Amino acid sequence: MPTRPCWVEIRTQSLEENYRFLAGLAAPHAELLAIVKANAYGHSLALCAPAVVRAGARWLGVTSVEEGLAVRALCADAHVLVIGGVFPGQGAVVVRHRLTPVAWEPWQLDELAGAAHAAGAVSGSLPVHLEIDTGMSRQGVGPDALGAALARFSAASPLRLEGVMTHLYAADEADGAVTEAQLKRLDETLGKIEVAGLYAEWLNVGSSAALLAGQASAISVLAERWGMKAMMRPGLALYGLAPAFDPGFEPREPAELNAARARLQPVLSWKTRVIGVRAVPAGAVVGYNGTFLATEPMRLALLPAGYGDGVDRQLGNRFSLLVRGQKAPLVGRVSMDQSVIDVTEIPEVDAGDEVVILGTQGGETITAFDHADAAETIPWEVFTRIGARVRRVAV
Ligand SMILES: *Cc1c(COP(=O)(O)O)cnc(C)c1O
């Protein structure tokens, strides 16, 4: 059945090219783990997980065990890292479906060990990435809890310390001072892990910003010092956007970062179609509470896309969409299911015309950064708020 025309097009070829480009940037220092959490940043897990695997990814990262199961159903052989940790009762599913959990709370490690025992797992057979809090104060083992966490990886335990992970919280600050301090704390922790007689294969650090800022070599130097291999976890860059650096580089961005911005290709376009066009006289108001007043006769086009689809309500009266290759301002409030654009200056617009909410049409482009700036948020939120009812199609 033809569906309501509000859809997202996913160019899997661009995703594959982005992956290969980023893997080249990381090599030979670090292996990449492709972040596909939150339905691949709203891009559709079903389309994106197989695409990054085709491009060479051996590791995929998700938030939850539920998302991990969805990846496992799509990608039988990939390593699937569950970065948000396990919850009570989820250990058995982790073991059965060969997911790789990140853990940091003692009870998470107990949940996993209990499930592995129950499944008859032998010592050291369930790989775990232990998250270390190196300063973000969000999740991860702090210095005081390290001993208790490491004790859970005794020789008799079914748990194996496969990775040591941390999250950098200011990799998009160009001076790198916070990252340097975090890596120093990580280095100290790795020393304690060695003293405890444990060895982990992977040092798992850094998202898109760290990779694009050229941190791969620093992370791999740290990994090699402890006989480990480095792994980095890009998300946003895979989907074609290089994070903004704030504060930025002085006096200018490194050439590599500039080149990466030029090379990365957006993967997602978000489109709809004009339902109908109406002429209104001067004095007409538009939408809820009449926040827009027509001061002259106007032509308005109605679109089947609203905040229920992920069009931010803040965009009303302060953003433009593309139709017939030109910018058409959103007028009045964005409704749950509809919005209205001013097409007075584009007289050929008619019912059925394609409208670009995010993407390129003619010579004009609207990026997720443009949406984010207008809605006072970040591209990550713009992508992940595109509604479940918006169809994702591969192109
Ligand atoms: C989401 C996430 C990433 C990816 O971050 P980007 O900035 O999108 O590259 C990496 N690591 C962790 C722990 C995350 O939660």
The ligand as an SDF file (V2000), in Angstrom:
LIG
                    3D

 15 15  0  0  0  0  0  0  0  0999 V2000
   27.3900    7.0580   21.3150 C   0  0  0  0  0  0  0  0  0  0  0  0
   28.7250    6.6460   21.7770 C   0  0  0  0  0  0  0  0  0  0  0  0
   29.8410    6.7210   20.9170 C   0  0  0  0  0  0  0  0  0  0  0  0
   29.7870    7.3640   19.5530 C   0  0  0  0  0  0  0  0  0  0  0  0
   29.8780    8.7530   19.6750 O   0  0  0  0  0  0  0  0  0  0  0  0
   29.9440    9.7320   18.3960 P   0  0  0  0  0  0  0  0  0  0  0  0
   30.2280   11.0500   18.9880 O   0  0  0  0  0  0  0  0  0  0  0  0
   28.6110    9.6700   17.7310 O   0  0  0  0  0  0  0  0  0  0  0  0
   31.0340    9.2290   17.5250 O   0  0  0  0  0  0  0  0  0  0  0  0
   31.0380    6.1870   21.3770 C   0  0  0  0  0  0  0  0  0  0  0  0
   31.1440    5.6420   22.6050 N   0  0  0  0  0  0  0  0  0  0  0  0
   30.1120    5.5960   23.4640 C   0  0  0  0  0  0  0  0  0  0  0  0
   30.3070    5.0130   24.8150 C   0  0  0  0  0  0  0  0  0  0  0  0
   28.8820    6.1000   23.0950 C   0  0  0  0  0  0  0  0  0  0  0  0
   27.8490    6.0530   23.9500 O   0  0  0  0  0  0  0  0  0  0  0  0
  1  2  1  0
  2  3  1  0
  2 14  2  0
  3  4  1  0
  3 10  2  0
  4  5  1  0
  5  6  1  0
  6  7  2  0
  6  8  1  0
  6  9  1  0
 10 11  1  0
 11 12  2  0
 12 13  1  0
 12 14  1  0
 14 15  1  0
M  END
$$$$
